[in-house]
Amino acid sequence: MPNIRMYSTRVCPYCLRAERLLNKKGVQVEKILVDLQPEEREKMIEITGRRTVPQIFIGERHIGGYDDLVDLDLEGELDLLLRP
């Protein structure tokens, strides 16, 4: 199973939805809480070019936000990316 990282905040509803979807797929998410670690927010912006959360990574691949994750799931690609 690839490593799943998600830049998130404690109160972001889309972050919670993304985590719930990934948990339903049987994977655990490593959350990086940018509201508690401002230096991680800067790192996220530098890596992704985006300022919003969630920002989701499967392995080294940047998936994007919640809508991007759902699109991958609807296209059947998310399950392929989550294979060990």
Secondary structure, DSSP 8 states (H G I E B T S, - for coil): ---EEEEE-TT-HHHHHHHHHHHHTT---EEEETTT-HHHHHHHHHHHS--SS-EEEETTEEEESHHHHHHHHHTTHHHHHT--
